[in-house]
Amino acid sequence: MSDQDTNSRSKGMELFELTPIAVGGDPVSMENKTWLTRQEHFEAVRYWNRTIEIQRKAALEKAGRNGE
C-alpha cells in the first residue's frame, strides 16, 4: 500500500477486504480493499461471519447426504 493510500484515510477508519481471503479474496489487490468506519467494519465482519457459517453448514449437510 502506498503512503498516499495510508495518509488519505480518515482517522478512525479501518482497511477492510471486500471479499475475505478465506472465500477467495485477493489479499494484495487494492480493488479488494476499502476504508470503513469502525461501525461499518463491525457490520461487514458480522455479515461475512454469518455468510461463511451458512456455507460451512451447507457443505457439511451435503457431505452427510453424500455419505449415506
Phi and psi restraints in degrees (value plus and minus 20) as a CYANA .aco file:
   2 SER   PHI     -99.4   -59.4
   2 SER   PSI     141.6   181.6
   3 ASP   PHI     -81.4   -41.4
   3 ASP   PSI     -54.9   -14.9
   4 GLN   PHI     -82.3   -42.3
   4 GLN   PSI     -63.4   -23.4
   5 ASP   PHI     -81.6   -41.6
   5 ASP   PSI     -63.6   -23.6
   6 THR   PHI     -87.4   -47.4
   6 THR   PSI     -63.6   -23.6
   7 ASN   PHI     -95.6   -55.6
   7 ASN   PSI     -40.8    -0.8
   8 SER   PHI    -101.7   -61.7
   8 SER   PSI     -31.3     8.7
   9 ARG   PHI     -96.8   -56.8
   9 ARG   PSI     132.3   172.3
  10 SER   PHI     -99.9   -59.9
  10 SER   PSI     131.1   171.1
  11 LYS   PHI     -81.4   -41.4
  11 LYS   PSI     117.2   157.2
  12 GLY   PHI      70.8   110.8
  12 GLY   PSI     -21.2    18.8
  13 MET   PHI    -109.8   -69.8
  13 MET   PSI     131.4   171.4
  14 GLU   PHI    -144.8  -104.8
  14 GLU   PSI     119.2   159.2
  15 LEU   PHI     -98.4   -58.4
  15 LEU   PSI     109.8   149.8
  16 PHE   PHI    -150.4  -110.4
  16 PHE   PSI     118.8   158.8
  17 GLU   PHI    -104.1   -64.1
  17 GLU   PSI     101.4   141.4
  18 LEU   PHI     -80.5   -40.5
  18 LEU   PSI     -63.7   -23.7
  19 THR   PHI    -136.9   -96.9
  19 THR   PSI      93.1   133.1
  20 PRO   PHI     -77.9   -37.9
  20 PRO   PSI     130.1   170.1
  21 ILE   PHI     -77.0   -37.0
  21 ILE   PSI     -56.8   -16.8
  22 ALA   PHI     -80.3   -40.3
  22 ALA   PSI     -41.9    -1.9
  23 VAL   PHI    -138.7   -98.7
  23 VAL   PSI       6.0    46.0
  24 GLY   PHI      80.6   120.6
  24 GLY   PSI     -14.1    25.9
  25 GLY   PHI     -89.3   -49.3
  25 GLY   PSI     128.2   168.2
  26 ASP   PHI    -100.6   -60.6
  26 ASP   PSI      99.2   139.2
  27 PRO   PHI     -93.2   -53.2
  27 PRO   PSI     -34.0     6.0
  28 VAL   PHI    -135.0   -95.0
  28 VAL   PSI     -37.2     2.8
  29 SER   PHI     -90.8   -50.8
  29 SER   PSI     106.8   146.8
  30 MET   PHI     -89.6   -49.6
  30 MET   PSI     -37.9     2.1
  31 GLU   PHI     -91.3   -51.3
  31 GLU   PSI     -36.3     3.7
  32 ASN   PHI    -119.5   -79.5
  32 ASN   PSI      -6.0    34.0
  33 LYS   PHI    -149.5  -109.5
  33 LYS   PSI     127.9   167.9
  34 THR   PHI    -169.1  -129.1
  34 THR   PSI     137.4   177.4
  35 TRP   PHI    -110.9   -70.9
  35 TRP   PSI     111.4   151.4
  36 LEU   PHI    -146.2  -106.2
  36 LEU   PSI     131.9   171.9
  37 THR   PHI     -89.6   -49.6
  37 THR   PSI     147.9   187.9
  38 ARG   PHI     -80.1   -40.1
  38 ARG   PSI     -62.3   -22.3
  39 GLN   PHI     -85.8   -45.8
  39 GLN   PSI     -63.5   -23.5
  40 GLU   PHI     -80.5   -40.5
  40 GLU   PSI     -59.3   -19.3
  41 HIS   PHI     -82.3   -42.3
  41 HIS   PSI     -65.9   -25.9
  42 PHE   PHI     -76.8   -36.8
  42 PHE   PSI     -66.5   -26.5
  43 GLU   PHI     -84.3   -44.3
  43 GLU   PSI     -61.9   -21.9
  44 ALA   PHI     -86.0   -46.0
  44 ALA   PSI     -61.1   -21.1
  45 VAL   PHI     -84.6   -44.6
  45 VAL   PSI     -62.4   -22.4
  46 ARG   PHI     -80.8   -40.8
  46 ARG   PSI     -63.8   -23.8
  47 TYR   PHI     -77.9   -37.9
  47 TYR   PSI     -70.9   -30.9
  48 TRP   PHI     -86.9   -46.9
  48 TRP   PSI     -56.2   -16.2
  49 ASN   PHI     -82.0   -42.0
  49 ASN   PSI     -63.3   -23.3
  50 ARG   PHI     -84.5   -44.5
  50 ARG   PSI     -65.2   -25.2
  51 THR   PHI     -81.1   -41.1
  51 THR   PSI     -66.3   -26.3
  52 ILE   PHI     -85.5   -45.5
  52 ILE   PSI     -60.0   -20.0
  53 GLU   PHI     -83.0   -43.0
  53 GLU   PSI     -61.7   -21.7
  54 ILE   PHI     -82.2   -42.2
  54 ILE   PSI     -63.2   -23.2
  55 GLN   PHI     -84.2   -44.2
  55 GLN   PSI     -60.9   -20.9
  56 ARG   PHI     -83.3   -43.3
  56 ARG   PSI     -65.1   -25.1
  57 LYS   PHI     -82.6   -42.6
  57 LYS   PSI     -62.1   -22.1
  58 ALA   PHI     -83.2   -43.2
  58 ALA   PSI     -60.3   -20.3
  59 ALA   PHI     -86.3   -46.3
  59 ALA   PSI     -60.1   -20.1
  60 LEU   PHI     -86.2   -46.2
  60 LEU   PSI     -61.0   -21.0
  61 GLU   PHI     -84.1   -44.1
  61 GLU   PSI     -62.1   -22.1
  62 LYS   PHI     -84.0   -44.0
  62 LYS   PSI     -62.6   -22.6
  63 ALA   PHI     -83.5   -43.5
  63 ALA   PSI     -57.6   -17.6
  64 GLY   PHI     -86.4   -46.4
  64 GLY   PSI     -59.6   -19.6
  65 ARG   PHI     -88.6   -48.6
  65 ARG   PSI     -55.6   -15.6
  66 ASN   PHI     -91.9   -51.9
  66 ASN   PSI     -42.5    -2.5
  67 GLY   PHI    -104.6   -64.6
  67 GLY   PSI     -25.3    14.7
